[in-house]
């Protein structure tokens, strides 16, 4: 709505800043208006007893057989520091929607609830609860959008990245997505989620600084074009970065490019350095990589790596390797950071229990499962997942099964959080344990997720 529109909810005289961004001081305002309206009404009606909300994904996106948990620690960090600053209170008062009682409540707002979650890096399946929040109703309601925004995106990217990592069959996959991601914060979270899923690094330097992710980069075609010829450009770069010389060889002609790279590599060797590798970013990557590999090997540069990039995704990676591409690593950009073939995960956040008992939604196509829950995973003798059981939180699991939901927050304070490297290691182990039929890029089989007898019976009682 335009400023001053009587039908819009804007504050007269206020202007939006040219550079808007989410910060720790304003993240509490990352909330849909209806959550604040409901919270105000709850407060006026004395309805702030303890409630449990479950965050879960209704169904798998197309061509997906599993999802990867990611974003939990990011979400918990936000909950732990959530505050409504004076500026936020002034803005909300200017909307002339909320009671003064509610605005004073927000002034002292702190999240005091508990959380259980499937740990980051773990593989999970719909409709298993990824996160359960138990808190005073108003607190649990207000954080809905923040939690969904954080988890839906990181789960989406991590699940996409995991497919690329599996397709690469042990070769490196690097996040090249920040220039195409949907915003600065998205670029950071994409790098984090991709690293959890097994990517070896990111081109995003800020993500490297904040999360400790290895940063990877070569050069752009503009660098080559800025010199009088390609060989001069290669020599300059090798001279300036003798320990990180990966040369982009397809600016003009790939085979002439690799010949120039070999020349520079020999010059580096005579000076006690080594050409790390070459990158190809266009054309028939399969055929070119094989020809380049042959040229490098013939020159005695078997250790020089070949890095492929250029509109890659898991399907192209798998296809190129099946055709014999000679690649040591892949840079995946747009398709990774936007999960282009499945650009959303349908995570939802629903009330399942409160001080009066179990709660259920019966809407057609959007029914929910009542009550707090636990997810039990069974494995076969080879250690591969063989089936999950969604049960009520106090129901025992099948013999030998393990519970997936663990306590991650108590009374608004994060419990011990895992380092990112451990989360990544967990994901690597879980992906390695998946049955082959779940790792297919297409025509993957459905994993078996069942309801416990107690939960199934409760659902039927509440339906009737």
N, C-alpha and C positions, 0 to 999 in steps of 0.2 A: 504494500500500500504506500502511496505517496505521503509525504509529511503533511500532517493536518487533515488527512482523510478521516471523516467521522466514523467510517466503518472499519478502519484499521486500528491496530493497537500500537501506535508510535507515540513517542514523547515529544511534544512540540518543542522546537528549538534545538533538538539534539541532531548531530550529524554523525554518520558512520565514519570511522577512521579509514584512511586509504589503505592501511596495512593491518588487516584484522588477523588475529591469531589466537589460539587457545593457550593459556598460561595456567600455572598452578593457582593463581589468584582469581581467575575467572571461569575455571573449568566447571564449577558448580552450576553455572548458567547454561551449560550444554545440556539442556533439558527441554523436552517438548512442553508447550504451554499447558496442555491438559493435565500433565503430571502435577504441576503447581496448583492448578485449579482443584483437582481432586484432593491434594494434600491440605489445602485450605479448608475444604469442606469436611475432611476427616477431623481436622483440629476443632472446628466449630461444633461438630457433633460428638466430640469425645471418643472418636474411634481411632485410637493410636495404640491398640494392643499389638502383641507380637504376631507377625505374619511371615510366611515363607513364600518366596517367589522362586520359580525354577526357570533358568535360561536354557533353552534347548533348540535344536534345529529340527524342523518338521520332517524334511526329506532331503535326500542327497541331490546335489546339482547334477545336470546331465553328464554322463560318462565318468562319474565319480563312484568309487566303491568304498571310500573311507574318508574321514576328515581328520585333521591334526589339530590338537588343542594348542592354542597360542593366544597370547594377550592377557592371560590371567594376572600375571604380576603387574603389568601396566595398569589394569583395572583396579587392583587392590591398592596400588600406590595412590591412585586418584581418590579412592574411598577414604584412605587413611588421612588425607590432608584436605578433604573437602570443606570449603568455607564459603559463605556468602558475604563478600566484602561490602563496605559501605556504598561503593559505587553501584553494586548490584541491587542493594536494597533501595537506593534512590530511584533507579530505573524502574524497578517493579512497582514502587509506589506511584510513579508517574503514569503507569498503565491504568490506574484507577480501577483495578479489578479485585485486588486482594484486601482482606481485612488487616487492620493494624495489628491485631493479635497474631496473625500469621506472619507478618513481616518481622515482628519482634521475635517470633519463634525462629525464623530463618537467620536472624542476626546471631543467634547462639547455636546454630545448627552444627552438629558433629555426627558423623556416622558411628554408631555404637554397636552395630550388629555383628553377626557371625557369618562365615562363608565356608562352604565346602565346594570343592572343584575337582574335576579330572585334571591332573597335573599337566602343565605345558609339555609338549613333546610327545604326549601319549596319543595313540590312535583311538578314535571313538566313532560311534555310528548313531544316526538318528533312530528313535527319538530320545536317546539317553540324555539326562540332564548334564550339561557341561558345567554349570554353576548353580548352586542354591544359596540364596540369601535369606537369612532369618534375622529380623530386626523389627523395631517398632514400625508399624504400617507406613507412617509418613516417610521415614527414612528409606524403607525398602522401595516405596513407590517413586520417590524423587530420583533415584539413581538408575532408573530403567533405561533411559536413552543413552546415558554415558556408558553403561555396561554393554548394551547392544552395539553401539557405535564401535567400541573398542574391540570386542570379541568377534563380531561378525567379520570385520575387515581382516584381522590378523589370522583368523581361522581360514578365511578364503585364500589369502596369499600363501600361508604355510601349506595348505592342502595342494595348491597349484605347484608350488616349488617342490614338494615331495614327489610329484609326478615327474617333473623334469629331472630330479636327482635319480629316480629309479630308471628313467629312460637312458640316462648317461652311463649307466652300468659301471660305476666306479670312477668315471672321469669327473673333473671338477666342473661345477656350475657356479657362475658368478652373477649376482644381482646387478644388472645394468639398467634398472628401471627408473631412477629418480627423475629423469627429464620427461617421462611420460606419466608419472603417477599423478593422482588427482589431488594435488596439494602437497605442501611442505611436510605437514605432519604425516600424511600418507606415505611419503617417501621414507621417512624414518621408520615407521612401523612396518613397512614392506621389507626393508632391509633386515629388521629384527626377526620377523616371521620367516623370511626366506632362510636366514642363518639357522634358526631352530630346525627347519626341515632338512638341513644338510647342505645348503649352499656353502661354498668354501670362502666366500668373501663378498664384498660389495664395492661398487664404485663411489658410494656415498660417503664422503669424508666425515660429515657430521655424525652419521650413524656409527662410523668407526670410532670417533671421539667419545660419543655418549655410551655406546654399548660394548666397546672393545672388539668389534668385529674386524677381521682383517680387511684392509682396503686394497683394491686392485685397480690398476689403470695402465693404459699404454699411451696412445697419442691419437689425435684426430687427423683427418685428411687435410684440414686447414694448415696443420703444422708442416706437412710435406710440401704443400703448395706455396708456403711462405718462403721457401728456399729456391735457389736458382735451379736445382735439380734434386731428384730423390736421393741420390747417393750422398750429396752434401747434407741433406736433412738427417739421414741415418747416422752419418758420422758425428754430427753435432749432438744428436740425442745420446748416442753411445758414449761420447766424451763426457757429457753432462750427467748421465745416469748409468755408469758402468756396471752397477749391480742390479739394474732393473731395466735392461734393454730388451723390450719386446717391440718389434718394429712392424708397423702397419704396411703391408706390401701390395695392396690392391688399388692404390690411388690412380695409377695410370695403366699398368699392365702387371698382372700378378707374377708371371714367370720372370719378367725383368726385375720386378720387385724382390723376389727371392734371390735372384743373382746378386743384386746390390746388397741384400742382407748378408749373403755368404761372404762377399768382399769385406764388409764391415766386421763380420764375425771373425774372419781370419786376422784382421788388424787388431781386434780386441784380444784374441788369443796370444798374439805376439807381445802384447802389453801385460799379459797375465790376467786378463779378464775373460768373460764368457758371454756370448750371445744367449740370452734366456729363451728367446723364441720369436715367433712371428704371429701376426694376426691377419686373418682374411675376413672381410666384412661384406662381400658382395659376390654375385655371380653364382656359378655352380659350385657350391662349397665342397661337395663330395669329390668331384673330379679334380678340382684345384688342390684340395688338401692332399690327395694322393700324389699328385705331381710334385707338389712342394715338398712332401715328405721324402720322395725319391731324390730330389735335388739336394736336400739337406744331408741325407744319409750318404749320398755319393761324395759330398764335400767333407765327410768325416764329422758332421755335426749332429750325431744321433741324439744328443741330449737336448738339443734345441726343441722346444715345444711348439705345437701348432694350436693356436687359439682361434676358435670360430665364433662369429657373431653375425647379426643381421637378421632381424625379424624371426628369431628362433622361438620355438616352443617345444614341449615334450614330443609332439608328433613328428616334427621335423628332425629332432635329435635322434629319435628311434629309427626313422626312415634312413637318415644319412649313415648311421652306424650299421644298419642292416645291409646297406649298399657298399660298405667297406671304407667309409670316410676315415681319414687319418687325423684324429683329433685327440688332444690331451685335455682340453677344457672348452667350455662353451660360455658365452656371455648371453644371458637372456634378459631382455628389457621389458618392452611394452606388455608382452603376453604374460609375464610374471607379475608385475606390479599392479596390473588391472585384472588379472585372471580373465583374459579376454573372452574365452569360450564359456565361462561360467562366472560372470562378474558380480555375483552376489551370493551370500549364504543366508538362507531364510531363518535365521535365528529369531526366536521370540522369547518373551519374558512374561510368565503368567503366575497368578496367585494359585497356590496349591493347598495351602493350609493356613489357618489363623487360630485365634484363641477360642473360637467356637467349634473348630473341628476341620474336617477335610473340605476342600473347595474344588469344584470341577467346572469346566466350560464345555457345553454340549453343542456349540454351533456346528452346523454341517461343514465338514471338511476342516474344521479347526478345533476339534475336541481335544481336551487335555487329559493328563493322567493325574489323579488327586494324590496329595500327601507328599511328605518328605521321602526321599528315596535313596537307595544304594544301587550301584551297578556292579554286578559280579561277572568276572571274566573267567571262562574255562579254557584250558589249553589241551592239545593232544600230546601224546608221548614225545613228539619232536619239539615241543615248546611253542607250536604255532597256535594262535587263537582259534578256538573251535566254536565259540558261541558266547553271547552275553545274555545276562538275565537282569532285567530291571525289576527291583523289588522295593517294598516299603523299607524305610530306613532301619527298622529293627528286625527285619526278617533275616534268617541265616541264609547264606548262599549255598550252592551245590558243593559237595565234598571236593576239596582241592582247588576251588575257585578263589580268586583274589578280588578284593574290593577296589574299585577305581576312584570313588569319591573320597577325598581326604580333607581334613580341616586345614584351611589356609588363612583364616582370619578369626580372631576371638575378641569380642567386645571392641571392635573397631581397630584392632591392632593386628598387623600382618604377623603371621607366624614365620618361622624360618623359611626364607625364599631361596630357591636353588640358583646357583650361578648359571649364566647363560650357556656356558660350555657344558654343564651337566645336563641342562635341558636338551641341548643339541645331541648329546650322547644318548640320552634316553630315546629321542626320536629315531636316531640312526639304528638303535637296537630294535625298536618296534617295527620299523620298515623292513629290516632284514628278516624279521620273524613272520611277516605276512605270507600267507599262502600265495602261490603264483597266480591263482585265479583272481585274487584281489588286486594284484599289481598291474593287470592288463590296462592299457590305455583305452581300449574299447571292449565291449562285450564282457565286462567283468561280472562275476556272479555276485549275488546278494549275500551279505553276511547275515548269519542267523542271530536275531535279537528277539528275545521272548519276554513275556511278562510273568512274574511269579504268580503262583496260585492266589496268594493273599491280595496282591495288587489287582489282578484280573477280577477277583470276586468283589473287591471294593468298587472298582469301576462299574461293574454291572449293577451293584446295589444303588449307586448314585445315579445311574442312568434311569433306573426304574423308580 
